[in-house]
Amino acid sequence: MIGLEWYLGVSALLFVIGVLGVLTRKNAIVVFMCVELMLSAVNISLVAFSSYMGDVHGMILVFFVLCVAAAEACVGLAIVIAIYRNNITADISKINLLRW
Amino acid sequence: METFFFVFVATFAIGTALAMVLSKNTVNSALFLIMHMLSVSGFYLTLNAQFLAVIQILVYAGAIMVLFLFVIMVLNMDEDEQIVTRVNFKQIFALVITLVVFAQLLYIAGDYSGILPDLSQQEMIAVGTVEAIGDELFTTFLLPFEATAILLTAAVVGAMLLAQKNVNVEDEEE
């Protein structure tokens, strides 16, 4: 049996890769995909804890996280399309309407 | 065998995640993310969470990523930006933040020991079955479950409203 700390380590590494992507990439779609990466990294550690504690509640939480991630991707991509239609760009560094 | 499978899945997951972040082409990024989601469901299988493994493939690799690829196709974006042309202040700052977050996560993860109960293999397998999750989901968590249905409906309606052509603007132009 693999120790819980390995799952937590992999989960932390994947989360950090997601953070790096969100901070450095400029394409709005790729930023969204990095957010999905972070969500699934957190899901891994939730499932790991749930399995090692013998408690089903962690998995229920992962189920709801999946539902919310689906809703978030749906609305987020619609916003990207709306912005693209108005500005003809999906580059988030060029969308600076509210910048002072 | 189990260790080998874990190492294989972990390498695959980290490799595809890095490839996704570093790949120039948006479509390649999306395809790497699909492979990453498949390897995450491999993690769930090693943790005896069969139900979530199936749901992960269905919802993420199936539904969400098809939506992503569809939007990439609609927006018609290909090679867009150079990832790292010159190292500027912003990227160094991002790297520093990333390392700090990673250090914090590892610090917390190394601190858990001593609270885990002693479970037999049989008990661990019993946690992640469809039966156990469904039993809990339709008794204790029935209200959140129904709220999720409303949330998904609201999200779909909201997405349609956001992505449709702005009817009022067109009327004024005509």
Interface residues (C-beta under 8 A of the other chain):
Chain A: M1 I2 L4 E5 W6 Y7 L8 G9 V10 A12 L13 L14 F15 V16 I17 G18 V19 L20 G21 L23 T24 R25 K26 N27 I29 V30 F32 M33 C34 E36 L37 S40 N43 I44 V47 A48 S50 S51 Y52 M53 G54 D55 V56 H57 M59 I60 V62 F63 F64 L66 C67 V68 A69 A70 A71 E72 A73 C74 V75 L77 A78 I79 V80 I81 A82 Y84 R85 A90 D91
Chain B: E2 T3 F6 A10 A13 I14 A17 L18 M20 V21 T26 S29 A30 L33 H36 M37 V40 F43 Y44 T46 L47 N48 A49 F51 L52 I55 Q56 V59 Y60 A63 I64 L67 F68 V71 I72 V74 L75 M77 D80 E81 I83 K90 Q91 F93 A94 L95 I97 T98 L99 V101 F102 L105 L106 A109 G110 Y112 L116 P117 L119 Q121 E123 M124 V127 G128 A132 I133 E136 L137 F141 P144 T148 L151 L152 A154 A155 V156 G158 A159 M160 L162 A163 K165
